[in-house]
Amino acid sequence: MYLCSLYNCGDWKWGCFRQCCTKKHRIGHTCGIKLIMDTVSIGTKCKLCRRIDTKLRRRKIEVERIDRWRRESDKFYALINKAVEVIWSLNNETAQLSRECSRRQ
């Protein structure tokens, strides 16, 4: 039997091995069944959700930079175009991570 770790976002993972199965097996064989002995709530988000949050923060920073460049001058076309490409790629990566996160839950 194993511990189960439950994250705030609803995702979970297998924890530590705690107890052997009581079912009798042939000599040299082990039970392959994973049973949950206890569920431990973890007060943080899972790795995927943390990566999504990081990408969303970076996207917000890029949007703020574009707004600042547009207010200051019309000379920053190349920088604005580059930032738009970065935002586009961050949107794609965030969508991919969100699909993976929803698939796992």
N, C-alpha and C positions, 0 to 999 in steps of 0.2 A: 504494500500500500504506500502511496505517495502523498506528500503535501501538495496542495494546489495553491498557487499564488494568483490572487485576483487584483487587477489594477483598477484605478478609478474610472478609466475609459470603458471598462467592461471586458477587456482582453484578459487572458489568463495564460499561465504557463505551468508546466510540471515543476514541482519543487523537489525536495530531498526525499530519498527512499526512507521509509520509516519501519515497515514491518513486512515480513514474508507472508506469502499466501499459505493458508493452512491446507490447501489441496495437496494430496500426495502425488508425486511425480515419479517417473522412472529414474533410476540412478543416473546421475550426470546431467539431467535435464532440469530446467527451471521453468517456472510459470511466466508466461509472457503477458499476462493480463495486468493492465495498469488500473488500479482502483484508487479512488480518492479517499484518504483517511481523514483529512481536515483541510479546510479552506482558510487561507490566511489573506486578509485584505492588506494590500500595499497602498500607501497613501500617495502614490505618484502615478503618472501616466506611463504607458508602455513606450518602448523604444520608437515604434513607428509614430505614435502621437507626438513624441518629443521632436522627432525629425520634421513632422508636419508643422509644428509650432515654430521651429527654427526657420523653415522656408517662408512661412507667412510673415514672420518678423522681418526677414530680409526683403521680401516683396514690399512691405510697407515702407521700409527705408528707401527703396528704389523709387517708389511713387512720390515720396516726399522730395527726393532729389530732383526728379523731373519737374515737379511743381515749382521748386525753388529756381531751377535753371530757366524755366519759362517766365517767371516773374522778373528775374534779374536782367536777362538779355536775350536777344534772338540769335546770338552767335554760337549757341551750344547744340547745333543740329546733330553733329556726330555723337556727342555724349548722350543726347536724348534718344537717338536711334539705338545706340548700344544698350541703354537702360531698358528700353522697350523690349529688346530681344531677351535681356536677362529676365524681365518680368514674365514674358511669354514662356520661357523655359521653366521658370519657377512654378507657374500655373500648371504646366504639364506634369512636372514632378510631384506637385502637391496632389493633383488629381489621381495620379498613379498610386501614390502612397495611401490616399483615402480609399481607393478601391481595394487595395491589399488589406488595409485595416478592417474594412467592412466584411471582406471575405473571411477573415480570421475569426470574427466574432459570431 
